[in-house]
């Protein structure tokens, strides 16, 4: 009498057990990874591949285990004198096992195949024109540049400086400093002025567990014009936030409310009454299965009550400022400016190809950089546009509305932002101030870069204005208004360059860098300065009061200056080369 387990029954049982375990594991994976249940989501297909692979592995383990049990039962029967044809069964099992091994991989390939097809079908190689047409760009003129008369609408403070002010403000509040940190800042328009705002966040799991009933008690507002920070306390704390855990986590709350929506750039904003909100723009691909990401709407969430509403792009409330992120706009503009004549032209001929201002990121990636301007109740980003040969000049600028993605190209040839930053630093090099990424204003019809100068601790110490077309025209002052007034007088011929830079001027014109003729401050003796190995990412020469200065940028975006005649061997250096220098952090000489 046979006692072995029937194969069909064992396989059905193995499949059922495998399915139940896979559902359990899949639920845990979904809970923590939160992929959108959408065919256009890469995360969805990845989730399906992983869960299918788990099921196949479990099924193979359980069915193989059952077959091994049958083999053991047959061995016992043989010991009792029951005859079985083991050789023929082994042969048959071997053939079936090999076929089954390939067969069980079919479900995995079934879900992996769309990922491959999705990336291929959405490639820029096949759809260059489609990528180019995602962003609509209108032509504008210099009159579209914000006037210096509205300088209060210009956000000059960078995020790093805002963080320092915000941290100082929170540090003075003993009731919150030990339990919360300041989160990521968002640039918004608040009551007609540009501000940076950030909610508090739980300082870890145990702080969340202790304070979850109270929620996040408030947020920080930093005014980049007055250089001040203010803490706003809430009557009722925010419960659904990114730093919360389990079902109170904002991303999980949004996913369970909108399981098929694909979110990007979830961030914090406040409305005109100061009420806090989280905004989660939603996107859909416009090219192939995954390519050509474009924003189609946004979910606005009340972090206190958890109530959510989805709005299409055309009906998003006016106070919501950041729907199209600056990074997305810059990526879409690069596609627009480089792929309009097809893919091959963007690689070889590059006729008419342009790109936005970039800086070197990690792993030799190039990342877009841009500034902010508050205009007509919205936040606009601006960035320079240059050719693809990585020179130090711009052919124009783009301005783009982060709420509507209205984008304007302004033709205006001149120095790029990093050259302007180097020129400004050169005027106050004895102070070792670092320039922030500039904004763009119009002063008496002259396109002008305006920026803040920071000390080593990141605090704003001065303002600088640099002419776009003639970046050797620089004005500096301790206050923004004074800086613009001095710059206006400089371009009008009312004052000299020395007077425009204030403390950078030298009273005795008979003295030069070494004490004889130029009117510049002397560079320090670097013969015993620290030796540093750097990679040269960019070089720029600037004529200052009859002398040529060389400015170099290293892989960490640090700028060093030297009088060119003191570092003539730099003529043998190319961008990308590694060199040894002696430096005090501002000036440099070559170390031989």
Number of C-alpha atoms within 10 A of each C-alpha: 5 9 9 14 14 12 13 9 10 17 19 13 16 20 19 13 16 22 19 12 15 22 15 12 15 18 14 12 15 15 15 10 12 19 22 22 18 15 13 22 20 18 18 19 21 16 20 17 20 17 21 24 19 20 25 21 15 19 23 19 13 18 19 16 14 20 18 12 13 16 14 13 15 20 15 11 15 13 9 9 9 12 11 12 8 13 9 10 11 12 11 11 13 12 11 11 13 10 11 12 12 9 10 17 14 13 16 18 14 13 19 17 13 18 22 10 14 18 15 16 18 21 17 20 13 15 18 22 18 20 26 22 17 17 21 13 18 11 10 16 13 18 12 13 23 20 20 22 13 12 19 18 24 27 25 27 28 20 17 13 19 26 22 14 22 26 16 13 18 22 14 10 11 9 10 16 17 13 18 20 18 19 20 15 22 19 25 29 29 24 13 16 21 26 25 25 28 25 27 24 24 26 17 14 12 11 15 20 12 12 17 18 11 12 22 28 19 19 25 24 25 26 20 23 18 11 14 13 23 15 18 14 12 16 8 13 18 26 23 27 28 20 19 25 18 11 13 18 15 23 21 22 20 23 18 14 14 16 15 16 24 21 22 16 15 18 19 27 26 23 17 13 9 14 13 20 22 21 25 25 27 24 17 20 17 17 21 17 20 21 21 22 16 19 22 16 22 25 20 24 23 18 23 18 12 18 13 17 11 18 15 13 18 10 10 18 12 11 18 24 27 27 25 24 19 23 15 17 22 25 15 21 26 20 26 24 21 26 27 19 18 19 18 12 15 20 12 8 10 18 13 14 21 23 23 25 25 20 18 18 13 10 6 10 10 12 15 21 19 21 22 27 29 26 18 11 18 23 29 28 24 27 29 28 26 24 20 14 10 11 13 18 20 24 16 21 24 24 26 25 25 23 21 18 23 15 22 19 21 21 16 17 17 21 24 24 29 23 23 30 25 24 27 30 26 28 27 21 19 16 16 19 24 26 24 26 21 28 24 28 25 21 21 13 12 16 23 28 25 33 29 28 27 21 14 10 9 18 19 20 15 20 24 33 34 28 22 24 17 12 23 21 22 28 31 30 23 15 15 21 15 15 23 25 17 25 29 20 17 20 19 11 10 13 14 16 23 19 19 28 23 17 14 21 18 16 12 13 13 11 16 18 15 11 14 12 14 18 21 23 18 12 16 14 12 17 13 9 16 13 17 15 12 17 17 19 20 22 20 16 17 19 14 18 14 11 15 14 19 23 24 20 21 19 17 14 15 13 23 24 24 21 21 19 12 13 15 13 11 15 8 7 13 13 13 13 11 14 15 15 20 19 23 18 14 21 22 30 25 19 17 7
